[in-house]
Amino acid sequence: MTSPHLDDTHDPAITSWVDGANAPDTDFPITNLPFGVFRHDFEERPRVGIAIGDRVLDGLAAMRAGLFNTLDPAVRDALASWTLNPLMTLGRGDARAVRGVVHRLLRADTAEGERAQALAGDILASPDAIGMRVPAEIGDYTDFYASVFHATNVGSMFRPDNPLLPNYKWMPIGYHGRASSIIASGTPVRRPHGQTAANPAGPPTRTASARLDYELEIGAFIARGNRVGDTIPLAEAEEHLFGLCLLNDWSARDLQQWEYQPLGPFLAKNFATTVSPWIVTLDALAPFRTPSFARPDGDPSPLPYLDDPTDRAHGGFGITLEVWLRTAAMRDAGRPAERLSHGSFGSMYWTLAQMLTHHASNGCNLRPGDLIGSGTVSGPERDARGCLLELAWRGQEPVTLSSGETRAFLHDGDEVTLRGWCARDGFRRIGFGECRGQVTPAVG
Ligand code: MN
């Protein structure tokens, strides 16, 4: 693993000819350049795009205009695809080459920028005229549990005497999720039915979930994969990480409580998982790397395969994360969404590289486009709890909203929006956009 790479694509003094990219509060300045997949309203075929300010650079249109002629043919083919899997397969180095070319195209002070600006009407799309998609064909999805604060809070509700199980500080705990129900931001989420039991010994009934919750998480897309049987050393793990997004792991707590033993989450989790449309690359995140979580005295050191000096020094990401809620009543009254919590991805006990290395440590192969969820991001403070289960403490301490409503769990019509951004002196702030979903009533 090498130290974070900085170059002129991170230079805060460089401006773009796309005005919106120079606004101080934009999530997508010219230093960000996240990848996504969108579809024009006039066309069925999705295209690769890059967010810039309040616009989207249309990859296929830019290619047809000859603006990508300096890129390798294989990279141009990847950018002409309708998913990001081909670019992910090529790997971090080629994604960085695209970032460099696009940065020069969008700069206000280059000949390439002047040429691109003359073509702005052809190569820039307006978010109003396009629909964002899930940015990759996700073959497999794994969700971890890497916040020790979340694990301790949830564990203490269900096992007051023994909140954190003995394995927690030795390895990143995870479960295999379901890729088929990963949906794009903005897609409604239907309240699921399932078995719930008021008494731990049963019997259950089948009913619509009454304890629907969100989970604030970071998602990580895999770039280059590994062959089945091969492992990924921690020092190389980040070469396999394409970039990050926001992820909402919708969870039906009443279904979860009855079904989770002995094999873990199943139908309580796999009815829907929402991802934000833009993948912020590890290159864009380079200025915002942090040391990994400082383990308190008395915690064990990781086993050697999960320990690496560079991961300790730079394995974290300084991402601020927020959850916003807007109820149907707030919407009807014209009230804005309200922030429920804010936390930091720096509070995670395990780094993404450790999760990836542990995942492949038995020879399990990861493939380009696979998605890893971090687990609910919760911090030690009450307002840094990343799900309602924790915020309202299993329904015992409902949250009171500015509208006067209370929430122990989500109601129909509630819209949950996740946001995230990185800020550091000497650099442009970059953001993740939003990860949004509205709960619709159960059916059948
Ligand atoms: Mn989760």
Residues whose N, C-alpha, C, O or C-beta is under 5 A from the ligand:
A	BS01	MN	D143 F144 E215 D249 G375 T376
